[in-house]
C-alpha cells in the first residue's frame, strides 16, 4: 500500500515502535494492530471495543494489505510536513473532560498540541495532568518541533521568558499573549499604547491594520496596532529579542444581542507590521476551530469516558492521526462525511491512508 509515496507511508514511519507486550502473549503483530486502530478511528470507531469489532468485520479486506506500519508519530508527521513551508504554528492545550477518575484520584488528561495553522496539521503533542502544567509541557513540545522560520503563537499561559528564548533558539519567532500573569509586562504595554494613542504615536515606529468580517448573523471588526522597538518595557532584555508589542481591539455584533468589545495585548520577536501580527493572531484561533472543535464535534472527544492507564492518551493520539490523514486527503468534503465514506468504501479509505 502507498507504494507511490513511500516517504509518507504509515508503514515507513511506524516501524520502530517498541512493543511493550510479553512475547508469549502476542497473538497479533503490533504493526497490524496499529493499522487496524487507525483505520477504525477514521471510519468512526470511538473506543477499543469499536476498534476490535471493526477488525473482525473487516478481517478479509485487511488481510489483502496487512503488514503495514509501525514507527513513530513524530517521524511520520515530520515527513507529512516536510517541504510544506510552515509559516505559522499555534500551541494550545485541551482537556479531555471525562477522562478523570475520582476513585483513583486521577485528574482529567490535558493535551498540549502544536498546530500548523495553514496546513491544518498536528505537528506534535505532550500530555499533562492539568492546564497549569502547560508551562512545563510547552518546552518539551518545542523540543519535538522544527520551528525555524515560523511564527509560533501561544496564549497567556505560555508567556514566559524561558519559552520565548527556546523559540528563538530554534530559529522561530514568537507571538505571545500577555495577560495578568505577567503584571509588569502588561502594565508597561498598556502605558505605551495609552501614550501612543494620546500623541497619535508621534516618534514611534507604529503601524495599524483593520479587518472586518460579516456572516452568520454577526459582524466583527478588529483594529490592530503594533509598535516596534517600544520604550519603557521593564526587563525587556530578559525577553529574548523582543521587538514588537501589539494591541488588538475587537468589536462584535451578533443579531439580537448587545455589541461586545475586547482588548488583547501581545509581544513579538519579529520586526513586522501590524498586518503580519493580525494574521498571526487570527490564525492562532484556528487551533480551536480546526483542531479542538473538530475533535469534539466529529470525534466526540469531550464525551470519551476512557480512564484506564494510558487509554485516554493513546486514543487521543489515534484521533489526531486520523484527523491528519483526513485533512491531507485531497477531495472536498467534511471530516464527518469523509469518516462515513471511509467506513462505507474500502477504496476511499485506501486513498485517505495514502494521503491522496
Beta strands, then each sheet from edge to edge (+ up, - down):
strand 1: 88-95
strand 2: 110-116
strand 3: 121-128
strand 4: 151-154
strand 5: 173-178
strand 6: 205-215
strand 7: 218-228
strand 8: 244-254
strand 9: 260-268
sheet 1: 3+ 2- 1+ 4+ 5+ 9- 8+ 7- 6+
end
